[in-house]
Amino acid sequence: MSVLAKLNVKSVQRTAYKSASEQRRAKLLSAIEEQMRVWADAVVGKDYVLAVRKWKTNAEGERVRVDAEKRVRAWFFEQDGGYYVQCKYGARALPIADKGNAVFVKELAEVNAVLEAFYKAAAAGEFDTAVESVAKRKSA
């Protein structure tokens, strides 16, 4: 008896692909989660950096993988005696409830509540149309 004959072999066609809007929503949700980590480090007074691996050429001319740090920019900034919080998709700020592109809070501690509200809204699909309009590439 052959080795393959012992296996339970079946034919299957993969159909569990996500739609474009589901993929965009997942990307936005992971970005909001990352901003929550940025906020947690900002409260402590540290800059949030992400460890990434890059290919670089060393002194001998060989390409080697090295560990590097990538600084993640915060979606919140201090201005006008408080903090503005934006929800971004890529580098573009999303419109929030068709009124503006930022939420104003008085203290840094309140930023997390806004980020949690963004997360709930994104999970419910409230940002889908805004993300779709921002994600479209403009023709040259």
VOBA-1610 file (N, C-alpha, C; in pm, whole numbers, padded with zeros to 5 digits, always signed):
BEGIN
Met+00084-00117+00000Met+00000+00000+00000Met+00090+00124+00000Ser+00057+00222-00085Ser+00141+00341-00094Ser+00109+00439+00019Val+00198+00531+00037Val+00182+00631+00143Val+00063+00721+00113Leu+00044+00760-00013Leu-00066+00850-00048Leu-00202+00783-00036Ala-00206+00653-00049Ala-00333+00582-00038Ala-00388+00587+00104Lys-00304+00610+00202Lys-00347+00618+00342Lys-00410+00754+00377Leu-00389+00855+00291Leu-00438+00990+00319Leu-00583+01005+00274Asn-00654+01090+00339Asn-00791+01122+00305Asn-00789+01236+00203Val-00792+01206+00075Val-00778+01303-00033Val-00915+01340-00087Lys-00938+01473-00102Lys-01064+01523-00154Lys-01036+01637-00251Ser-01128+01662-00340Ser-01120+01778-00429Ser-01198+01893-00366Val-01138+02010-00365Val-01201+02126-00305Val-01167+02249-00388Gln-01261+02343-00392Gln-01236+02471-00457Gln-01253+02580-00352Arg-01152+02662-00337Arg-01152+02764-00233Arg-01248+02877-00271Thr-01339+02910-00180Thr-01437+03014-00208Thr-01446+03119-00098Ala-01361+03115-00001Ala-01371+03204+00115Ala-01294+03334+00095Tyr-01305+03393-00022Tyr-01236+03520-00047Tyr-01318+03635+00009Lys-01249+03735+00058Lys-01316+03852+00112Lys-01342+03950-00003Ser-01451+04023+00008Ser-01478+04127-00090Ser-01382+04244-00067Ala-01378+04336-00162Ala-01288+04450-00150Ala-01323+04535-00028Ser-01453+04553-00002Ser-01491+04635+00113Ser-01455+04565+00245Glu-01464+04433+00250Glu-01424+04360+00371Glu-01273+04369+00393Gln-01195+04364+00287Gln-01051+04377+00299Gln-01013+04517+00347Arg-01079+04619+00291Arg-01051+04757+00334Arg-01090+04777+00481Arg-01203+04719+00520Arg-01248+04731+00659Arg-01148+04665+00753Ala-01096+04548+00716Ala-00998+04479+00800Ala-00870+04561+00811Lys-00829+04624+00702Lys-00709+04709+00704Lys-00730+04829+00796Leu-00847+04891+00788Leu-00877+05005+00873Leu-00882+04965+01020Leu-00943+04851+01050Leu-00951+04805+01188Leu-00813+04777+01247Ser-00724+04716+01167Ser-00589+04691+01219Ser-00512+04821+01238Ala-00537+04920+01152Ala-00471+05050+01169Ala-00520+05121+01294Ile-00649+05109+01324Ile-00703+05171+01446Ile-00645+05102+01569Glu-00632+04969+01565Glu-00571+04897+01676Glu-00427+04944+01698Glu-00355+04966+01589Glu-00218+05016+01600Glu-00215+05156+01660Gln-00312+05240+01625Gln-00319+05374+01683Gln-00350+05370+01832Met-00421+05269+01876Met-00444+05253+02020Met-00313+05223+02092Arg-00226+05146+02027Arg-00093+05120+02085Arg-00007+05247+02081Val-00021+05328+01976Val+00051+05456+01967Val+00006+05546+02081Trp-00126+05550+02105Trp-00179+05632+02214Trp-00127+05585+02349Ala-00123+05453+02371Ala-00076+05399+02499Ala+00068+05440+02525Asp+00151+05440+02422Asp+00290+05485+02440Asp+00298+05636+02457Ala+00209+05712+02393Ala+00211+05858+02406Ala+00173+05900+02548Val+00084+05827+02611Val+00044+05858+02749Val+00164+05843+02842Val+00246+05742+02816Val+00364+05717+02898Val+00478+05813+02864Gly+00472+05872+02742Gly+00575+05966+02700Gly+00677+05905+02607Lys+00645+05791+02548Lys+00738+05726+02454Lys+00685+05739+02312Asp+00777+05727+02216Asp+00738+05717+02076Asp+00715+05571+02043Tyr+00606+05542+01976Tyr+00576+05405+01936Tyr+00656+05374+01810Val+00735+05268+01815Val+00810+05224+01699Val+00777+05078+01672Leu+00775+05044+01547Leu+00741+04910+01503Leu+00868+04842+01454Ala+00894+04723+01500Ala+01012+04648+01456Ala+00982+04583+01321Val+01063+04613+01222Val+01047+04555+01089Val+01179+04494+01045Arg+01172+04404+00949Arg+01293+04343+00895Arg+01310+04393+00752Lys+01431+04437+00720Lys+01459+04491+00587Lys+01580+04422+00528Trp+01589+04427+00396Trp+01708+04379+00326Trp+01800+04498+00301Lys+01926+04483+00339Lys+02025+04588+00316Lys+02152+04524+00262Thr+02231+04604+00195Thr+02361+04558+00146Thr+02466+04596+00249Asn+02543+04497+00295Asn+02646+04526+00395Asn+02776+04573+00328Ala+02880+04589+00406Ala+03008+04641+00355Ala+03072+04548+00253Glu+03045+04419+00261Glu+03102+04323+00166Glu+03020+04312+00038Gly+02911+04384+00028Gly+02827+04380-00090Gly+02722+04270-00088Glu+02705+04203+00024Glu+02606+04097+00036Glu+02474+04156+00085Arg+02365+04102+00034Arg+02234+04144+00082Arg+02196+04061+00204Val+02173+04130+00315Val+02141+04063+00440Val+02014+04125+00498Arg+01945+04045+00577Arg+01826+04094+00646Arg+01866+04154+00779Val+01818+04274+00806Val+01850+04341+00932Val+01721+04387+00998Asp+01726+04397+01129Asp+01613+04450+01203Asp+01622+04602+01204Ala+01509+04667+01181Ala+01504+04813+01181Ala+01379+04857+01255Glu+01375+04983+01290Glu+01259+05039+01357Glu+01187+05132+01263Lys+01055+05121+01260Lys+00973+05208+01178Lys+00886+05290+01272Arg+00895+05420+01261Arg+00816+05509+01345Arg+00675+05517+01286Val+00576+05503+01370Val+00437+05510+01327Val+00384+05648+01366Arg+00330+05720+01269Arg+00276+05853+01296Arg+00140+05842+01363Ala+00120+05927+01459Ala-00006+05928+01533Ala-00114+05999+01452Trp-00237+05955+01469Trp-00351+06019+01405Trp-00405+06133+01490Phe-00345+06157+01604Phe-00391+06263+01693Phe-00276+06361+01714Phe-00314+06490+01730Phe-00214+06593+01750Phe-00271+06702+01839Glu-00179+06772+01907Glu-00218+06877+02000Glu-00228+07010+01928Gln-00343+07077+01947Gln-00363+07208+01885Gln-00486+07272+01949Asp-00489+07403+01959Asp-00603+07479+02012Asp-00641+07439+02154Gly-00545+07406+02236Gly-00572+07374+02376Gly-00632+07237+02398Gly-00619+07150+02302Gly-00670+07014+02316Gly-00606+06925+02211Tyr-00673+06816+02179Tyr-00621+06721+02082Tyr-00724+06695+01973Tyr-00678+06693+01851Tyr-00761+06655+01737Tyr-00727+06510+01702Val-00830+06431+01676Val-00812+06291+01641Val-00874+06269+01503Gln-00795+06216+01411Gln-00843+06186+01277Gln-00843+06036+01256Cys-00931+05990+01170Cys-00931+05851+01128Cys-00878+05851+00986Lys-00773+05775+00962Lys-00707+05779+00832Lys-00710+05642+00764Tyr-00714+05647+00633Tyr-00696+05528+00552Tyr-00577+05557+00463Gly-00465+05493+00493Gly-00340+05530+00426Gly-00294+05663+00481Ala-00269+05758+00392Ala-00225+05890+00436Ala-00339+05992+00435Arg-00458+05950+00396Arg-00569+06043+00382Arg-00666+06033+00499Ala-00707+06150+00548Ala-00804+06156+00657Ala-00944+06130+00602Leu-01018+06048+00673Leu-01155+06015+00631Leu-01252+06120+00684Pro-01354+06154+00605Pro-01457+06244+00658Pro-01538+06172+00764Ile-01569+06245+00871Ile-01643+06187+00983Ile-01783+06249+00985Ala-01882+06170+00960Ala-02023+06210+00963Ala-02050+06332+00874Asp-01978+06347+00767Asp-01995+06455+00669Asp-01987+06595+00730Lys-01925+06607+00846Lys-01913+06737+00912Lys-01769+06788+00914Gly-01674+06699+00912Gly-01534+06738+00920Gly-01448+06614+00913Asn-01320+06631+00942Asn-01231+06517+00935Asn-01158+06490+01066Ala-01201+06555+01176Ala-01133+06534+01303Ala-01233+06550+01418Val-01199+06487+01530Val-01277+06498+01653Val-01189+06570+01754Phe-01244+06670+01822Phe-01168+06748+01920Phe-01198+06698+02060Val-01092+06673+02138Val-01105+06638+02280Val-01010+06727+02359Lys-01041+06746+02487Lys-00962+06837+02570Lys-00831+06777+02619Glu-00829+06646+02647Glu-00710+06586+02707Glu-00667+06462+02630Leu-00541+06427+02646Leu-00484+06310+02580Leu-00552+06182+02627Ala-00598+06179+02750Ala-00663+06059+02804Ala-00793+06029+02731Glu-00857+06129+02671Glu-00984+06110+02602Glu-00966+06057+02459Val-00845+06057+02409Val-00818+06013+02271Val-00854+05866+02254Asn-00827+05785+02354Asn-00856+05642+02343Asn-01005+05616+02325Ala-01090+05693+02390Ala-01235+05676+02374Ala-01277+05706+02231Val-01216+05805+02169Val-01246+05838+02030Val-01198+05725+01938Leu-01079+05672+01965Leu-01027+05562+01883Leu-01116+05439+01897Glu-01166+05413+02017Glu-01258+05300+02036Glu-01389+05323+01960Ala-01436+05448+01957Ala-01558+05479+01880Ala-01532+05460+01731Phe-01412+05500+01685Phe-01375+05476+01544Phe-01375+05326+01515Tyr-01322+05247+01607Tyr-01314+05103+01587Tyr-01454+05042+01574Lys-01544+05082+01665Lys-01681+05029+01660Lys-01752+05072+01532Ala-01731+05196+01490Ala-01794+05246+01367Ala-01738+05173+01245Ala-01608+05149+01243Ala-01547+05079+01130Ala-01593+04935+01126Ala-01605+04870+01241Ala-01651+04732+01246Ala-01796+04721+01201Ala-01875+04825+01226Ala-02016+04825+01185Ala-02032+04865+01039Gly-01924+04909+00974Gly-01930+04945+00832Gly-01965+05090+00806Glu-01960+05175+00908Glu-01996+05315+00890Glu-01893+05393+00808Phe-01770+05345+00800Phe-01667+05413+00724Phe-01650+05356+00583Asp-01730+05258+00544Asp-01709+05190+00417Asp-01716+05283+00296Thr-01816+05370+00292Thr-01827+05460+00175Thr-01714+05562+00174Ala-01674+05610+00291Ala-01563+05706+00298Ala-01433+05640+00255Val-01410+05517+00300Val-01289+05446+00263Val-01288+05417+00114Glu-01402+05381+00059Glu-01410+05351-00084Glu-01378+05474-00168Ser-01428+05590-00126Ser-01401+05713-00202Ser-01254+05754-00191Val-01194+05731-00075Val-01054+05768-00055Val-00962+05667-00125Ala-01004+05541-00132Ala-00919+05436-00188Ala-00914+05440-00340Lys-01008+05508-00404Lys-01007+05514-00550Lys-00886+05594-00597Arg-00820+05540-00695Arg-00706+05609-00754Arg-00754+05714-00853Lys-00699+05831-00843Lys-00736+05936-00937Lys-00653+05920-01065Ser-00719+05935-01178Ser-00646+05922-01304Ser-00561+06045-01329Ala-00448+06024-01392Ala-00353+06134-01411Ala-00396+06229-01519
//
